Amino acid sequence: MANDQDIVEFRPVGRRWWGVVLLLLPTLACLTNTPVAQVATPHFTRTPLPTFTVTPLPPTATPVPTPTNTPIYTDTPIPTPTFTNTPAPTDTPIPPTHTPAPTAAPPTATPVPPTPTPVPAPQSPLATPTATPLPDTPPGRYEEEGMEGEQNCAHVGVYGHVFQRSGGAPVPYVTIQIKGDEDQFKGPYIGKTNENGDYTILIAELNGDLNGVEFEAEVIGGAGVESLDTPDWEVSDDCKKDGAIQVMRIDWKRKDS
């Protein structure tokens, strides 16, 4: 603990000055003989804020583009063409601009009737000559290779094929001849093979007069052509009868020697 000697007594200093002031006040009042009025404590008054009027802002002006001075081009004068009068050549005639219409022939007082087309006489299709004559039968010896009768209620005829014996190549332009044993169908009926060695011979349409007529076939031609076989058969006018023949197929082969 601290000693009592160390304790210092603090006294307020302000009291001394208040005493001095109180002593001086009467003296001052006597000297001036003026009553001393109590001065009121000033109070601050609030100054009203100035009132501002809102002024609308002017609209933003649209920027005006600065005009660009475009240079004005001076028109280039068009040169005046110079025409040269070239004389037309005297040796070249100038064609007329208008072609005169052809003059129509005066009509004939009496019309000429057209020439009638001659009607060809009826002929057998086998006897009709061709425009281009076909070559003759190739030389060689021909023999019948096979024959087979068929029924046909429309036509009577013969067809077949001609080929080379060795190799089986077709033989073109071979002439086949058919003859009958009755005067009405004696013929001869002629046919030729084409480039494929095939031939067809039409004798007649089927009718009652053909019943029992016998026909014979052979190969004919120029020098060196020989038909080793002459096959024959009989035709019937009943196409519904079993075994009746109206069309005959005959194949031929050409021997090498």
C-alpha positions in Angstrom: 0.0 0.0 0.0 1.1 3.6 -0.6 2.2 5.8 2.3 0.0 8.6 3.5 2.8 11.0 2.7 2.5 10.1 -0.9 -1.2 11.1 -1.1 -1.5 14.5 -2.7 -4.7 16.5 -2.4 -6.0 17.8 -5.6 -8.2 20.8 -5.4 -10.1 22.2 -8.3 -8.5 25.3 -9.8 -11.7 26.7 -11.3 -13.1 27.8 -8.0 -10.5 30.5 -7.6 -11.4 32.1 -10.8 -15.1 32.1 -10.2 -14.5 34.0 -7.0 -12.6 36.7 -8.9 -15.3 37.0 -11.4 -18.0 37.5 -8.8 -16.0 40.2 -7.1 -15.5 42.2 -10.3 -19.1 42.2 -11.4 -20.4 44.9 -8.9 -17.4 47.0 -9.7 -18.2 47.0 -13.3 -21.8 47.8 -12.7 -20.9 50.9 -10.7 -18.4 52.2 -13.2 -20.7 52.1 -16.2 -24.0 52.7 -14.3 -25.4 50.6 -17.1 -27.7 47.8 -16.3 -26.3 44.6 -17.3 -28.8 42.6 -19.3 -28.6 39.0 -19.5 -27.6 38.0 -23.0 -29.7 35.3 -24.4 -28.0 32.4 -25.8 -28.1 32.7 -29.6 -30.0 29.9 -31.4 -29.2 29.1 -34.9 -32.1 29.3 -37.3 -32.4 26.8 -40.2 -32.0 28.5 -43.5 -34.5 27.1 -45.9 -33.0 25.4 -48.9 -33.5 27.1 -52.2 -36.1 25.6 -54.4 -34.9 24.3 -57.7 -37.1 24.2 -60.8 -36.5 21.1 -62.9 -35.7 22.3 -66.4 -36.2 19.6 -69.0 -33.2 18.8 -71.0 -33.5 19.6 -74.7 -33.7 16.6 -77.0 -30.5 15.4 -78.4 -30.1 16.8 -81.8 -29.8 14.3 -84.7 -26.3 14.6 -86.1 -26.5 16.0 -89.6 -24.2 14.2 -91.9 -21.6 16.4 -93.4 -22.2 16.5 -97.1 -19.4 15.1 -99.2 -18.5 17.2 -102.1 -18.8 14.8 -105.0 -16.8 16.0 -108.0 -18.9 16.7 -111.0 -17.5 14.9 -114.0 -17.3 16.9 -117.2 -19.2 15.2 -120.0 -16.8 13.8 -122.6 -17.9 15.0 -125.9 -19.0 12.2 -128.3 -16.9 12.3 -131.4 -18.9 13.0 -134.5 -18.7 9.9 -136.8 -17.4 10.5 -140.2 -19.2 8.7 -143.0 -17.4 7.8 -146.2 -19.6 7.5 -149.2 -18.4 4.2 -150.8 -19.8 3.8 -154.2 -21.5 0.4 -154.8 -19.6 -1.8 -157.2 -21.1 -1.6 -160.7 -20.5 -5.2 -161.5 -22.6 -6.6 -158.6 -26.3 -6.4 -159.3 -28.4 -5.3 -156.4 -31.2 -7.9 -155.7 -34.7 -6.6 -155.9 -36.4 -5.9 -152.6 -39.7 -7.5 -153.7 -39.9 -10.9 -155.2 -42.8 -11.0 -157.7 -45.3 -13.8 -157.0 -45.2 -16.6 -159.5 -47.7 -16.4 -162.2 -50.3 -19.2 -161.8 -50.8 -21.3 -164.9 -54.3 -20.8 -166.3 -56.6 -23.7 -165.5 -57.1 -26.2 -168.2 -60.5 -26.1 -169.7 -60.9 -29.9 -169.7 -59.4 -31.7 -166.6 -57.3 -34.6 -167.5 -58.4 -37.7 -165.6 -55.7 -39.5 -163.6 -54.2 -42.5 -165.2 -55.8 -45.6 -163.5 -53.4 -47.9 -161.7 -53.3 -51.2 -163.5 -54.7 -54.0 -161.3 -52.2 -56.9 -161.2 -53.4 -60.2 -162.4 -53.9 -62.8 -159.7 -50.8 -64.9 -159.3 -49.5 -67.5 -157.0 -47.3 -66.0 -154.3 -44.6 -68.5 -155.2 -44.6 -67.4 -158.8 -44.2 -63.7 -158.0 -40.7 -62.7 -159.0 -38.6 -61.0 -156.4 -37.0 -57.6 -157.0 -33.5 -58.9 -156.5 -32.8 -62.4 -157.8 -31.3 -64.7 -155.2 -28.2 -66.7 -155.9 -28.7 -70.2 -157.3 -28.4 -73.4 -155.2 -24.9 -74.1 -154.0 -23.5 -77.2 -155.9 -23.6 -80.4 -153.9 -25.6 -83.6 -153.3 -28.6 -83.2 -151.0 -30.5 -85.9 -149.2 -33.6 -85.9 -147.0 -32.6 -85.9 -143.3 -36.1 -86.3 -141.8 -39.7 -85.6 -142.5 -42.8 -85.2 -140.3 -46.5 -84.6 -141.2 -48.6 -82.1 -139.2 -52.3 -81.1 -139.1 -53.3 -77.6 -140.1 -56.9 -76.5 -140.7 -55.9 -73.4 -142.7 -53.2 -74.1 -145.2 -51.4 -76.9 -147.1 -47.7 -76.4 -147.5 -44.1 -77.5 -146.8 -41.3 -76.0 -144.6 -38.0 -77.2 -143.2 -34.2 -76.6 -142.8 -31.1 -77.3 -144.9 -27.7 -77.7 -143.3 -24.2 -78.8 -144.0 -23.6 -82.4 -143.0 -20.2 -81.7 -141.4 -20.5 -79.0 -138.7 -24.3 -78.4 -139.2 -23.8 -74.9 -140.7 -26.9 -73.6 -142.5 -26.9 -73.7 -146.3 -28.5 -70.5 -147.7 -30.2 -70.1 -151.1 -31.1 -73.8 -151.7 -34.1 -74.1 -154.0 -36.8 -76.6 -153.0 -39.4 -77.6 -155.5 -42.9 -79.2 -154.8 -45.1 -80.9 -157.4 -48.6 -82.5 -157.2 -50.0 -85.5 -159.0 -53.2 -83.7 -160.1 -53.5 -81.1 -162.8 -55.0 -78.5 -160.4 -52.0 -78.8 -158.0 -49.1 -79.9 -160.3 -47.3 -76.7 -159.5 -44.4 -76.4 -159.4 -44.2 -74.6 -156.1 -40.8 -73.1 -155.4 -39.1 -71.9 -152.3 -35.5 -70.9 -151.2 -33.7 -71.1 -147.9 -32.7 -67.8 -146.2 -29.4 -67.0 -144.6 -30.3 -69.3 -141.7 -31.1 -72.2 -144.0 -34.9 -72.1 -143.4 -37.6 -72.2 -146.1 -41.4 -72.2 -146.3 -43.6 -73.1 -149.3 -47.3 -72.3 -149.3 -49.3 -74.6 -151.7 -52.9 -73.6 -151.1 -55.6 -73.0 -148.6 -57.3 -76.1 -147.2 -60.5 -77.1 -149.2 -62.3 -80.3 -150.3 -60.4 -80.5 -153.6 -57.1 -81.3 -151.9 -58.3 -84.6 -150.4 -56.0 -87.5 -151.5 -53.6 -85.3 -153.6 -50.0 -86.6 -153.5 -47.0 -84.3 -153.5 -43.3 -84.8 -154.1 -40.3 -82.7 -153.0 -36.7 -82.3 -154.3 -33.7 -80.0 -154.4 -33.1 -78.3 -157.7 -30.5 -75.9 -159.1 -27.8 -75.4 -161.7 -24.8 -77.5 -162.6 -23.4 -79.7 -159.8 -26.7 -79.8 -157.9 -28.1 -83.3 -157.2 -31.1 -84.3 -155.1 -30.5 -87.9 -153.8 -34.0 -88.2 -152.3 -37.5 -87.2 -153.5 -39.8 -87.7 -150.5 -43.6 -87.8 -151.1 -46.8 -87.8 -149.0 -50.6 -87.5 -149.4 -52.7 -84.6 -148.2 -56.1 -85.0 -146.4 -58.9 -82.3 -146.3 -59.9 -83.5 -142.8 -57.7 -81.7 -140.3 -59.5 -83.4 -137.4 -58.7 -86.9 -138.5 -55.9 -88.8 -136.7 -52.8 -89.1 -138.9 -54.1 -86.6 -141.5 -51.5 -84.4 -143.1 -51.9 -80.9 -144.4 -48.3 -79.5 -143.7 -45.1 -81.5 -144.1 -41.7 -80.6 -142.5 -38.7 -81.8 -144.5 -35.1 -81.2 -143.5 -32.2 -81.6 -145.9 -28.5 -82.0 -145.5 -25.8 -81.2 -148.0 -23.1 -83.9 -148.3 -19.5 -82.8 -148.3 -18.7 -84.8 -151.5 
